[in-house]
C-alpha cells in the first residue's frame, strides 16, 4: 500500500495578500488584473459566497461582489511563498509532484518509519506551513492520487481528511460523477443519460457495460470508482527550457516602454538558470500583439550562458528587429537548455567576469528578497522584480 498526501494551499494568492497586509484579513478580496479584460486570479473565502471564483472575468466578479477589495497580483511574492512551502515538503520526502505553485502530491510511503503515520506527516506539514509561513493548507491522505485529491478538496479550508483503503469505495460512492478524473461536460451528460449520477452508480455497473457506452474510457472510469489508480507520484522532470513572460495590464507601444519588462524577464531567467546550475545558448523572444497575433524570434549564442544581462542584450536585439510599432500585450524571454555538457579543455577556462557579480546578487536576493537590488530601469517601472512569475513552474528547484 502506498501512502500519498495531496497538499493544497487554501486560496493561496489571496491568503498571501491577507498575510502580508493585516488590513485585508477577514475581508472579501479579489486578486485580479484589469477590470474590463482581466480575470480573477484568486478569491478569498470571504468573497466566495457571492459566487466569485478563480478564472472568472473580473467584470463579472466585481458585479457579483461590488463591495470586495480588488488587489493587484504580486506574482513574485506568490513564487517566493511557493518555494518556502515546497522546502517544507522536502523535509519529509523527495517524491514530490507539483501540480502548480500551490499544490502537490507527496509519496510518503518510505517516510512513515521516520515521521509517523501518513496522517501525522500531513498534520506536521500543515503545522509547519502555518507556524513558519502563516498560511493555511489542506491535505488529503489516501493510497492513490485520485482519492487523495478529492479528500483534500473536501477538507477545505484548513483541514485534512484521510481515506483508509477499506473506506475508499464508500467514500467515493455518494460523490457526483463529475468528480471522476476525465469526466467533462459531454461525458457527464452521457453518464447521466445512462442513469449514472454518482460515482457509486458507476461502481455498481459492470466495466463491460460501461465500455459498450463510453468506449475504452468506460473501464478507466469504473476503476476510478473502485479507488483503483496505479499512477505513481512523479517528481519534477528535467526542464528543456526556462522562460519568463508577462501579460500587461494595458497594451504597450514602443521599444522604450517594453525594455524594462524584457529586461526583468531576462534577469529572472538568468537567476533560475544559475539556481539550477544549467546554461543555454538558444534565446527566444515572444511577442503577442493587441490583436492576439503571436510571433517568436530566436537566435543561437556562440557560448552557453546563465547571465541575465547577456540574455537581455540578445532579447533586445531580437525585439528591435521584430517590433512593428503595434501595441503589445505580452512579452516573454526563454532559453533552451543545452542537452550535452560542453567538453572540458585541458586547462579550465577562467570564469566570466560576471560570475562573481551574479553570485553576489543571487545571495542578496536570497537573503533580502528579489526587490532588494535591481537595475534602475526596472526599479523605475512597473515591471516585475527579478523573480519567478506565476506562469513559470519552478522545475529547477534546488535539492536540499
ChimeraX attribute file (.defattr): number of C-alpha atoms within 10 A of each C-alpha:
attribute: neighborCount
match mode: 1-to-1
recipient: residues
	/A:1	8
	/A:2	14
	/A:3	21
	/A:4	27
	/A:5	33
	/A:6	30
	/A:7	27
	/A:8	27
	/A:9	24
	/A:10	22
	/A:11	20
	/A:12	23
	/A:13	26
	/A:14	25
	/A:15	24
	/A:16	19
	/A:17	23
	/A:18	18
	/A:19	15
	/A:20	13
	/A:21	10
	/A:22	10
	/A:23	10
	/A:24	17
	/A:25	16
	/A:26	12
	/A:27	16
	/A:28	21
	/A:29	26
	/A:30	32
	/A:31	21
	/A:32	25
	/A:33	21
	/A:34	15
	/A:35	16
	/A:36	11
	/A:37	11
	/A:38	16
	/A:39	21
	/A:40	24
	/A:41	22
	/A:42	22
	/A:43	26
	/A:44	27
	/A:45	20
	/A:46	15
	/A:47	21
	/A:48	17
	/A:49	12
	/A:50	15
	/A:51	12
	/A:52	27
	/A:53	20
	/A:54	18
	/A:55	14
	/A:56	16
	/A:57	20
	/A:58	25
	/A:59	16
	/A:60	16
	/A:61	25
	/A:62	18
	/A:63	12
	/A:64	16
	/A:65	18
	/A:66	12
	/A:67	12
	/A:68	20
	/A:69	15
	/A:70	18
	/A:71	16
	/A:72	14
	/A:73	19
	/A:74	17
	/A:75	17
	/A:76	19
	/A:77	20
	/A:78	22
	/A:79	22
	/A:80	17
	/A:81	20
	/A:82	21
	/A:83	17
	/A:84	14
	/A:85	24
	/A:86	18
	/A:87	16
	/A:88	17
	/A:89	23
	/A:90	14
	/A:91	10
	/A:92	21
	/A:93	14
	/A:94	15
	/A:95	20
	/A:96	21
	/A:97	18
	/A:98	21
	/A:99	13
	/A:100	14
	/A:101	24
	/A:102	21
	/A:103	22
	/A:104	21
	/A:105	26
	/A:106	28
	/A:107	25
	/A:108	23
	/A:109	17
	/A:110	13
	/A:111	16
	/A:112	15
	/A:113	9
	/A:114	9
	/A:115	14
	/A:116	12
	/A:117	15
	/A:118	23
	/A:119	21
	/A:120	12
	/A:121	20
	/A:122	29
	/A:123	17
	/A:124	16
	/A:125	21
	/A:126	25
	/A:127	16
	/A:128	16
	/A:129	22
	/A:130	15
	/A:131	11
	/A:132	11
	/A:133	14
	/A:134	14
	/A:135	22
	/A:136	21
	/A:137	29
	/A:138	25
	/A:139	32
	/A:140	29
	/A:141	28
	/A:142	28
	/A:143	24
	/A:144	26
	/A:145	26
	/A:146	21
	/A:147	30
	/A:148	25
	/A:149	22
	/A:150	22
	/A:151	26
	/A:152	26
	/A:153	20
	/A:154	15
	/A:155	17
	/A:156	19
	/A:157	17
	/A:158	16
	/A:159	18
	/A:160	23
	/A:161	21
	/A:162	21
	/A:163	21
	/A:164	14
	/A:165	14
	/A:166	8
	/A:167	12
	/A:168	19
	/A:169	20
	/A:170	15
	/A:171	19
	/A:172	24
	/A:173	18
	/A:174	13
	/A:175	17
	/A:176	15
	/A:177	25
	/A:178	17
	/A:179	16
	/A:180	21
	/A:181	11
	/A:182	12
	/A:183	16
	/A:184	13
	/A:185	10
	/A:186	9
	/A:187	15
	/A:188	19
	/A:189	16
	/A:190	15
	/A:191	22
	/A:192	14
	/A:193	10
	/A:194	12
	/A:195	11
	/A:196	19
	/A:197	18
	/A:198	20
	/A:199	25
	/A:200	21
	/A:201	19
	/A:202	24
	/A:203	20
	/A:204	13
	/A:205	12
	/A:206	12
	/A:207	18
	/A:208	14
	/A:209	13
	/A:210	20
	/A:211	16
	/A:212	11
	/A:213	13
	/A:214	16
	/A:215	12
	/A:216	13
	/A:217	16
	/A:218	19
	/A:219	18
	/A:220	20
	/A:221	24
	/A:222	25
	/A:223	16
	/A:224	21
	/A:225	29
	/A:226	19
	/A:227	23
	/A:228	18
	/A:229	15
	/A:230	12
	/A:231	9
	/A:232	15
	/A:233	19
	/A:234	13
	/A:235	16
	/A:236	16
	/A:237	9
	/A:238	8
	/A:239	13
	/A:240	12
	/A:241	17
	/A:242	24
	/A:243	24
	/A:244	25
	/A:245	25
	/A:246	19
	/A:247	14
	/A:248	17
	/A:249	14
	/A:250	14
	/A:251	14
	/A:252	18
	/A:253	17
	/A:254	14
	/A:255	15
	/A:256	9
	/A:257	11
	/A:258	18
	/A:259	20
	/A:260	22
	/A:261	26
	/A:262	29
	/A:263	26
	/A:264	29
	/A:265	31
	/A:266	33
	/A:267	26
	/A:268	26
	/A:269	29
	/A:270	30
	/A:271	23
	/A:272	27
	/A:273	23
	/A:274	19
	/A:275	15
	/A:276	17
	/A:277	11
	/A:278	18
	/A:279	23
	/A:280	24
	/A:281	18
	/A:282	20
	/A:283	26
	/A:284	20
	/A:285	27
	/A:286	20
	/A:287	21
	/A:288	18
	/A:289	20
	/A:290	16
	/A:291	10
	/A:292	11
	/A:293	10
	/A:294	13
	/A:295	12
	/A:296	15
	/A:297	15
	/A:298	16
	/A:299	15
	/A:300	14
	/A:301	14
	/A:302	8
	/A:303	10
	/A:304	19
	/A:305	23
	/A:306	27
	/A:307	23
	/A:308	24
	/A:309	17
	/A:310	16
	/A:311	28
	/A:312	24
	/A:313	14
	/A:314	20
	/A:315	27
	/A:316	20
	/A:317	13
	/A:318	19
	/A:319	21
	/A:320	11
	/A:321	10
	/A:322	14
	/A:323	15
	/A:324	13
	/A:325	11
	/A:326	13
	/A:327	16
	/A:328	24
	/A:329	21
	/A:330	23
	/A:331	24
	/A:332	21
	/A:333	31
	/A:334	24
	/A:335	28
	/A:336	18
	/A:337	21
	/A:338	16
	/A:339	10
	/A:340	6
	/A:341	10
	/A:342	9
	/A:343	6
	/A:344	8
	/A:345	7
	/A:346	6
	/A:347	6
	/A:348	7
	/A:349	8
	/A:350	6
	/A:351	8
	/A:352	10
	/A:353	8
	/A:354	14
	/A:355	13
	/A:356	11
	/A:357	11
	/A:358	18
	/A:359	14
	/A:360	12
	/A:361	16
	/A:362	20
	/A:363	11
	/A:364	15
	/A:365	18
	/A:366	12
	/A:367	9
	/A:368	11
	/A:369	17
	/A:370	21
	/A:371	16
	/A:372	13
	/A:373	15
	/A:374	15
	/A:375	14
	/A:376	9
	/A:377	14
	/A:378	19
	/A:379	15
	/A:380	9
	/A:381	13
	/A:382	11
	/A:383	19
	/A:384	22
	/A:385	27
	/A:386	28
	/A:387	25
	/A:388	26
	/A:389	24
	/A:390	20
	/A:391	14
	/A:392	16
	/A:393	19
	/A:394	21
	/A:395	17
	/A:396	18
	/A:397	14
	/A:398	12
	/A:399	8
	/A:400	7
